[in-house]
Amino acid sequence: MPVTPTVAAITIAMGVVSGVLGAMLGIGGGVFLVPFLVLIIGLPFKSAAAVSLAAVIATSSTVTAAKAGRHLMNLRLGMILEVATAAGGLAGGLTAQTLSPSTLQLLFAVTAVAVAAAVVRRKPPEERSSTVADVGRLGGEYLDELTGRSVRYRVQRIPAGLAASFLAGNLSTLLGVGGGIIKVPVLVTWCGVPMRVAAATSAFMIGVTATSGAVIYYGHGHLIPALAAAAIVGTQAGSAWGLRLSARAQAGGLRKLLAGVLVIVAVLMVVRALR
């Protein structure tokens, strides 16, 4: 489709909103950007997913750069889990080429409802990890800026983390959304990783995963470079803004509002898929 100045401007605005919400809630902006592109711009689902994945790469770079040097990213854990995530991303990209747009839209609707439920149930980001003496080979330590104390943690249940990473990578590439909605809760609840470390490590991994998926979409001609560039500009600006807001925002009411928006988006996607 031709990318007019109006379409580019709308896409940039969508990217800003998606970047802000994704960074503030830690769930990735793709879950907002894809329905915007499909329902407002009128893009085919696969093209919307391709543009979203390109934006995810840029968003991951922004968040990773912001977190670097603060010992929040667990690079050793991230590289191990990324093996499973990249494999899942490759599988998702190949699977997406065999599914119809209506099927992908129905899958997205299910995912949106699941994300809405997770957003409502999610508590404010506070570190619940207890201080441990031995962090093991994959554990770590960082300074909690809110409390001023050092937090040490030990990583548990690596097989569960690998399985969740494969699923997150598959879902991320298949639907063009960030896999953090799966990775972060699993790392926190099953693997014993503090919330801040899980979010930062997930942000680092999703950029690598999105790259493998975006290459597949590009090879099949679904990626629109000009539209992807507009989305990247918007999401990078929104992510930087969202990171600053997340440090002081009380997001309880915002989470409920976003959950309602996601449910509405899911309904609209179902209606569009069943036409």
N, C-alpha and C positions, 0 to 999 in steps of 0.2 A: 504494500500500500504506500502511496506517496506521503512523505513526512512534511507536512506544511508547517509554517511557523506557529500556527495555532495549535496543531497537534503536538509539536515539540514543547510548547509552553505548558500545555495541560499535563504532559508526561513529566516535565520537570516538577510541577506542583505536586503531582501524585507521588513522585519520588521523595520529595521533601516530607510529606505526610507519612509515607511508609517508613522512611528512615528514622524520623522522630519516634514514632510509635514502636517500631522494632527495637530501637536502642533502649528506650525507656522500659519496655516490658521484657527485653531479653529473649524475644521469640523469633527474631528475624523479620525483615520487612517484606519478604516475598509473599507472605500470606495476605498482605494488604494490596501489594502492587499488582499481582496477577489478576484478581477480580476487577480492579480498576481498569486495567488494560483491556480485559475482555468485555466488560459491561459498558464502559464509557467510551473507549476508543474504538471498540468493535474488532479488536484483533482476534485472529484464530487462536485457540488455546495454546497450541504448540509454539506459536510465535511469541505469545505473552510469556510463556514459561522460559523461552530462550532469552528474552529481554530481561526478565527478572533474574535469571542466573548470572547474566553479565553484571547486573547491579549488585548482586550478592557478593561477587568477587571484589568490587570496589568497596562495599560496606565492610567486608571482612578486613580489608587492608586498613581502613580508617580506624576501626575498633582495635585491631591488633597493634597499630602504631601508638594509639592512645594508652594501651595497657602495658606496652613494652617498658622494661626498666623498673616495674613495680612488683615483680616476682609473682604476679597473679597467674600468668600463663604457665601451665605445667607442660613444657615442651616435650619431655620424655613420654609422658602419658599421651599427649596429643599425637605424637608420631606413631605410637603403637596402635592407637585407636583409628588413626587415619588410614591404615592399611585396610581395615574392614570398611571404613566409610567410603574410601575411593572405589572399592570393589562394588559396594552397594550403589554408588553413584553411576558407575559404568553400566551395571545391570538395569538401573532405572532409566537411563538414557536410551538404551537399546529397546527396552520394553515399551517406552512411550511411543516409539515409531510404529508399533504394531496395534496400538489401541486407537479407537475412534475418539473424535473430540468430545462427543457426548459422554462416553465412559470416563474420560479424564475429568470432565466437569463434575460428574457425580462423585468421583473420588475426591475431588477438591472440596466439594460440599461436605462430605463426611469429615475430612481433615479440618475444615473450618469449625465445625461443631465441636470436634475434639479439642481444638485450640481454645475455643470459647470456654469450654468446661475447665481446662487447665488454667486459663487466665483468672477465672472466678475463684478457683480453689487455691491459687497460689498466694502465699503470704508475703508480706514485705520482705525484701532481700536482707536478711540478717544472717550472720555466720553462726551456725549451730554446731560446728565441729569442736570437739573437745581437744584439749592439748594432750599430745601423746609424746612419749619419750623416744620411741623408735619409729621414724617415718618410713622405713623400708627403702627399697630401690626406686619406687615410683612416687613416693610421697614428697612432701615439701614443706616450706615455711614461708610466711609472708607477714607483713605488718598491716594490721587492720587500721585504716585511717580514721574510722569512726570511734574506736575505743582506744587507739594508741598502743595496743598490746600485740605481741607476736603470736601468730596462730600456726600450729604445727598439725599436720594431718597425715594419715596413712591411707593409701588407696586399697580398697577391698574389692572382691568379686570381679576380677578382670574379665572372665568369660561373659558375664552379664553386660559389661560395658562394650565388649566387642560385638555382641549380638545386637545391642541397641544401636551401635554405630553403623552397622550394616543396614539396618532398617531405616535409620535416619538418612543415610546416603541415598538409598533407593527412593525414599519418599521425596527427598529434596530435589533430585534430578527429574523424577517422574512428573512432579507437579510444579517445579520451579519455585519452591519455598525453602526457607532455611530449615535445617534439621535440628536446630537448637531446642525446639519444643519437645523433642524426644531425648536428645542427648543430655540436656541440662538436668531434667528431673531424675533420670537414671543415675547420672554421676553423683547427684546429691543424696538420693534416697537409698540407692543400692551400693554405690562404690565408696561412700563416705567422704566425698570431696566437698569442700565448702562452696557455697553458692557463688561467691565472687570468682573463685578459681574455675568452677565449672563453666560459668558464662564466658569468661575470658578464653579458656581453652577451646570451647565450642566455637567461638567467633574465629579463632585461628584456623580451625579445621574446616569450617564451611567454605572458606575461600578456595581451598584445594579441591574439595568435592565439587563445587560449582564449576570449576575450570574443566574437569573431565566431562561433565554434562553439557556445558556450553559448547565444547568442541564438537560433540555429537550433533547437537541441534544445528550448529553452523554448517557442518558437513552435509546435512540434509536440506539446507537452504531455508531454515525457519528463522534464523536470527536476522533482524533488521538493524544494521549498524547504526544508522542515524538515530533511530528510536532508542537503541541501547545507550548511546552516548548521552541523550537527554535524560534518560532514567538514572544513569550513573551520576550526572551532575546533581540531580535532585536528591538522590539517596545519600550521597556523600555529605552534602550540606545538612540534610536532615539528621543523619547519624551523629555528626559532630554536635549539633544542637541538642539532640536527645541525650547524649552522654552527659552534657552539662546539666540538663534538667533533671536527669535521673538521680543525681547526687542529693537533690534537696526536695524532690517532688513527693507529695503524698498521693500515691497512685491508686488508693482503694476505690474511689468513685470512678476513676478513669478506667480501671480494669473492668468494672461492671458495664460501663458504657461501651467499651470495645467489644466485650463479649456479646452484647446485644447487636452491635453492628455486624459482627462475624456471623451471627445466626441469620440476620437479614440477607447478608451476602450469600450464605449457603442456600437459602430458599430461592433467591434469584438465579443462582447457578443451576439448581435443580429444574426450575421452570424453563430456563434456556435449553438445558440438555434434553428435556422431554418434548420440546416443540417438534 
